[in-house]
Amino acid sequence: LAEAAVLERCDLELEANGRDHHTADLCQDRLVLRRGQGFWLTLHFEGRGYEASVDTLTFSAVTGPNPSEEAGTKARFQLADTLEEGTWTAFVADQRDTTLSLQVSTPANAPIGLYRLSLEASSGYQGSSFVLGHFTLLFNAWCPADAVYLDSEEERQEYVLTQQGLIYQGSAKFIKSVPWNFGQFEDGILDICLMLLDINPKFLQDANQDCAGRSSPVYVGRVVSRMVNCNDDQGVLLGRWDNNYGDGVSPMFWIGSVDILRRWKDHGCQNVKYGQCWVFAAVACTVLRCLGVPTRVVTNYNSAHDQNSNLLIEYFRNELGELESDRSEMIWNFHCWVESWMTRPDLEAGYEGWQALDPTPQEKSEGTYCCGPVPVRAIKEGDLNTKYDAPFVFAEVNADVVNWIRQEDGSLHKSVNNSLVVGLKISTKGVGRDDREDITHTYKYPEGSPEEREAFTKANHLNKLAEKEEAKETEVAMRIRVSQSMNMGTDFDVFAYITNNTPENRECRLLLCARTVSYNGVLGPECGSKSLPDLTLEPFSEKSIPLPILYEQYRDFLTESNLIKVQGLLIEPAANSYLLTQRDLYLENPEIKIRILGEPKQNRKLVAEVSLRNPLTVPLLDCIFTVEGAGLTKEQLSVEVPDPVEPGEVAKARVNLLPIDIGLHKLVVNFQCDRLKAVKGYRNVIIGGP
């Protein structure tokens, strides 16, 4: 009897597999593969080579603490004559002397995660076992049989491989893009993402079932939505919205996910302080892209937080238009979540594609703080029985807002012509470009269309249906206008434009008020007001009334959102009528200028010079520039600027870069000081070959 073949070593062919599987950034010292696609292995035997007539080679691939074939977490397979797509198979691609080149394939529905690959070599009654190595298996957007398959290469590049992007903030009329370093392929991030899966409560309760569930992006997406917040578990981020961030990092100061995820791991999976919606969404985007799920961050302007699922947000105000009490049901200036691309075999046909997932802890879903995935198409169709959490997401983009004015005698009067429309300008970064893509049409039919009425009927949105019936030309209308761009540190005017569309004089009272506001709708102190007790509106006329907004009145109260809410309340005593209108203003920060000094080539030192001119009438103190960029810096870099930076002077700093990868990168910069809370900037840097 021939002795069993003895394995000397196994070459996991990191370079070739990394190139073929779009995992080159992850395959520096380990094997990372995408499922449903073949990969290369080279076996080097001692003494004699493999002989098909004598040797039997049996492979074993296992994942999870208790692998089993029933759960799909264990596979045993022998050498096959041909490569069979969709199953665990191995076949001989080439043989030379004692070297055997194999191609191994994995099923397109295999659970993702860390695998151990072993070999049993037997010859007759003799045999021996070898561990060939470990590999990490990811979802595969390039494989048509995978649930996350995307057929556009441009979209796969953007939603799986791109490590930087833009997130939209500001307000519906002042949309502001903020750069973000997702960094899903940076050192250590894949291990952190796998750790996040392994400390989720479902894994701790039943590891076998959880690991088996990882074959489904629906399951993994729901777990990630839960684990990015820490409300029920050892999740990544703690949310805070009260502007008191002294014992952590203000949500506005983050410029990337890498720093957050590394802090979470380095501190024993203790939550990182603090996050708000775009931070939760951006970290979820990093984790899901890292695991291979095509994902993008989206922003919804005028986003409703409807707690009781009646699709109605009601505000109660006194006769001056002031809110009577703090309500947890709010309209947020903007709210961010993510969309991930996948099939939904658990739902009826037609609900594959983009799924909304919201990791910001707002309401519980099946007992835990997570939301989704829910098909975006189900939201558009008003199909609220669709898993998961369709009513909450539908309300975010469709809820009705009613303002009630409580008079002295306690009676309530509904304000007419409320200008606030929920669910506007739903935005995400364009594919392959730094432009905003408006995706509102994927969530909503055109206003007033028969399809919109049908969706509202299906969703039982009675308020909206009744409103459509009531809609008629208003006799008196009011809107808030601005005259020019509003820059941080400047004084400016806003205007109440009031139109009388009737042939009679109208005797009115006008109250104008400006207050700072957080992005989630919480009002701060007043920073401008005007009261006109006797305002006569002539027939068929328009009046313009200015309200000055002064820096000295808003500078100490502006939150890091840079938002001011202007409200006009027009009271017509004779008709007992109240007309309320609002507008959110975004104050533009000064520009950060970024210069690249040196030749941008791979592995050649570069210097970035970052600068910002003080636009204020007061000196800036405690100025810090923070810089990071996937492929440009190993870690986040911070540089302090000497105090003070006088009005009109330039704060300037230099940081050293070491470009590792060829291609397009974003250098993301944050500037903060005592008076300017979180100024963001970025520059695209194209790195050439050495």
Disulfide bonds with the S-S distance in Angstrom:
none
